[in-house]
Amino acid sequence: MSNLKNKVAVVTGGNSGIGLATAKEFRAQGAEVVITGRNQELLNNIATEISATGIVADQGDLASIDKLVEEVKNKFGKIDIIFLNAGLTAFSPVETATEEHFDSLVDVNVKGAFFTIQKFLPILNDGGSIVMNTSINANVGMPNTAVYALTKGALLSLNRVLATELAPRQIRINAVSPGPVETPLYGKLGLGQEEIEGFGGLLGKKILLGRFGQAEEVAKTVTFLASSDASFITGTEIVVDGGLTVNAVLN
């Protein structure tokens, strides 16, 4: 298939997990792909592996976003797709959440995402597509995720507003909200293998399809939203959670 042939796509946080799976899917569909990350060596290795362009960028640093946009502009001129996947995940109970915890999540997940879109708009072709990686955490009320959840909720609100503002340019913007997905995330949260397996077993019982999702499954949803197959879809959210949020027997 080549639904994205002659398209240029930017995937932030494209060196692992859902971002990497999406970058691979975009490449398989014929797109030229730019991936970002903060680890130069890892980024270079991944970019070479999937025949993409790797650019070091930190979504929490506006100067870094400016540099990213300038590099993409110099290499490609214009782009067609942005997948805003980069973000921080950190949990804390409300009682012990620090200002640093709050600021770090908001700066990257909300402020960084907002200004990444703003700064790319001048080189995003009319008729282009933006997809944001949000989360079911915005809606499920999971304990200890207050700040993380509010950042994802903010993106869902931004999604609806920008769909209206960008419609005159025929730019579509949508959100994909994954549920539990098998990615390196859980290791980054400091959970041991036993804890991961225990958490997975417990949560797996709540998921109607009885398993965690795969990054590739989310990637295919993102690719659909980014492609002309979704040409009449904007301002919406697709939940990819195996039925977790509609399970009426949660307890």
N, C-alpha and C positions, 0 to 999 in steps of 0.2 A: 504494500500500500504506500501511497505517497500523497496523503491529504495535505501535508504541510510543505510540499515541494516549493522551492523558491521563497520560503519564509525564513525570517531570522527571529529566533526566540532567545530570550534571556531568562535563565533560571537562577534565582538567588538561592544560596545555600544548596548548590547542586552537586556537592561532592560526597553525599551519603544519603541513605534513607529514601524518602519519597522524592526529594529533589533529584537525586541521581537516577532513580527509576524513571522519572519523568523526562529527564534529559536524554536518556537512552531511547525512550519511546518517541520523543520528538525527532531524534536522529533517524530512527527506523521509519518515520513518516516522511523523511526527506528534508527536514529543516536544518539550517545552519544554527548551531547552538552555542550560546555563551553561558558558562557556569561560573558562579562566584563561590568563594569560601575564604576562610581566614588563614588557613594553613597552606603556605606556598608549595611545599613539597608534595603534600597529598593532592592538592588541586592540580598541579602539573601532571602527576601520574594518572589521575582520573581523566583529565582532559585528553591526554595522549591515548588512553585506552579506548575512549568513545569517540575520538576524532572531533572534539569540541574545542572551543577557545576558553581557556581558564583565565580569570582576572581576579586577583585578590581584592576583596572589598569587605568592609565592616558596615553592616546596616545601621549600627548605632552611632556612626560618625558621618555627619553630613558632608564633610570635606571628602571622605572616602567615596560617598555616593556620587559627588560631582566628578571625581576622577574616573569612576566606573563609567558614567555616562559619556564622558569625553573620549575614553578609550574605545567604547563601543561605536560611537559616532565616527571616530577616525577610521575604524576598520570596516564598518558596514554601512555607514551613512544613515540608514533608517532601519527600524525594526518593526516586527509585526505582532509579536507575542511577548508578554511578560508573565512569568509565573513567580509570584511573591511567596517563596517557600521559606526563606531564612527567618529564623526566630529563636527566641530563648524559651526554654521550659524549666521552670523552677517552682516548687511548691512550698507553702508555709501556712500555718494556721493564722487567722486574723490577729490573734492575741500577740503573736511573736513576730509578725511581719515587720521588717525594718524599712526605713526609707530607701536604703540601698536596693533592697529586694524589689520594692515598688518601681523605683526609677529605672533600674536596669531592664526590667521587663517592658515597661511602657516605652522607654527610649528606643528599643530595638523593634518590638512587636507592633507598636502603633506609630510613634513618631517616625521611625525609620521607614516603615512601610509607606506611610503617607508621602514622605518626601521622595522616596524612590519613584513612586508613581508620578508625582509632580515634575520631577527633574527629567524623567524619560518622556513625558508627553510631547515635547517639541520634536522628538525624533521617532515617535510612534506613528506609523502610518494610519491615515483615516481608514476605518474598517478593521482596525486591529483588535486584539483581544487581550484582556488582563484577567488573570485568575489568581485569587488569593487563597492560600492554605490557612483555613481557620480551624475549628475544632468543635466537636460536640460538647466540650467543656463549657462553651458559652451558654449552654442551655440546660445542662443536667444537674447542676448544683452539687458537684463532687466536692467533698470536704477537702480543705487545705489548698484549694486552687483559686482562691478569690482573685488575686491579682492576675494570674495567668488567664483565668476565665474572662475577666473584664477586658483584657487586651483583645481576646478573640471576639468578644461581643462588640467591641468598638469597630473591628474590621467588618463585621457583618452590617453594622450601621453605615459605615463608609461605603461599602459595596452598593447599597441602595441609593445613596446620595450621588455617587459618581456615575451610576448608570444613567441618572437623569442629566447630569452635567455633560457627560461625554456623548450622549445620544446624537447631538447635531453633527458630530464627526463620525457617526456610525461605529464608534468604538464600544465594544461590549465588555462588561466587567461582571464576573461571577465569582462565587466562592465554592470551594469544596471543603466539607467538614468531615474529616476522618474520625472514626472511633478508634478502638485499640488496633494498632498495626504493628506487626513485627518489624521493628527497626532498631538501630543501635541506641535509641533514646533511653531505654531503661537502664542500660549500662552507664550512661552519662548521668543518670539520677543517683548513681551510687548504690543501686540495688544489686545484691549478690544473686548468683544463679538460682539458689534455692528460693529466695524471695521472689524472683521473677517468675519461676515456675508456679509458686503458690498463688501469686497474684493472678497469673494467667489462668490457672485452673479455676479460681473463684470467679473471675470475670467471664471466662468462657461459658460458664453455666448461665450467665445473664444474656449472652448473645444468641439470638434466635438461630443463627447458622452454626453455632457451636464451636467457633474458632476465632482467633485473631485474623485480621485482614493482612494482606501482603502489600508491600509498597507498590508493586506492579499493578495491583488492582486500582489503587488510588491514581496512579499515573495514567491509566487508560481513561479514567473519568476526566482528569485534567486535560488530556489530549483532546477528548471529545469537546469540552467546553472551549478550547483554544481554536478548534477547527471550524471550517465552514459548515460542518454537520450541525453545529449549534447556532446557526446564523440568526435564529429568531429567539434566542435566549439571552437575556441580560438582566442584571440586578437580582439574580436568584442564588440560592444555595442548594447544592446537592450533598446530601448526607451519605457518607460511605461508612456504615458502622455495623453491617451484618444484622441489622434489626434491633440493636441494643436499645435505642431510644424509643422504640415503639413497643417494647416488651411490657405487656400489662401486668406481668407477674413479678416485677422487681420487688425484692424485699430486703 
